[in-house]
Amino acid sequence: MQPFSKKDAPDFSKPEVQQTFVHQTHDSKELMQKELDVNQEEQILLDKRIRMMKTFINDLPSSDPQYSMLAVQIQMDQLELDELKVRETFLIQKLSE
C-alpha cells in the first residue's frame, strides 16, 4: 500500500492558521471553493480508509469479533463518502452558476 501523499496543506490545529484561512476568504464563491477542496480531500482519505479496512477484513475469519465491527465501520464510512459526493456535486453546481 502506498503511503498517503502529503500536500502543502496548512496545519489547521494551530489557531493562527485557522484565523488566516477564514480571513483570506473574501466572498461566498471562494468559501464554496474552499469547502469543495476540503470535501475532496476528505473523500480521498475515506476512500483509502475503506480500502485498507476491506483488505484487513479479508484476512480475518468471519468468526473473529473484530470482523463485524469492521464490516459496520466500512458501511458507515461508505455512507459518509456518499454524503460527501452528494455535497461535492451540489458545490460544483453552485460554483458553475
Summary of the structure (lengths in Angstrom):
residues: 97
radius of gyration: 17.4
end to end distance: 39.4
largest distance: 54.5
contacts: 207
relative contact order: 0.12
helix: 74%
strand: 0%
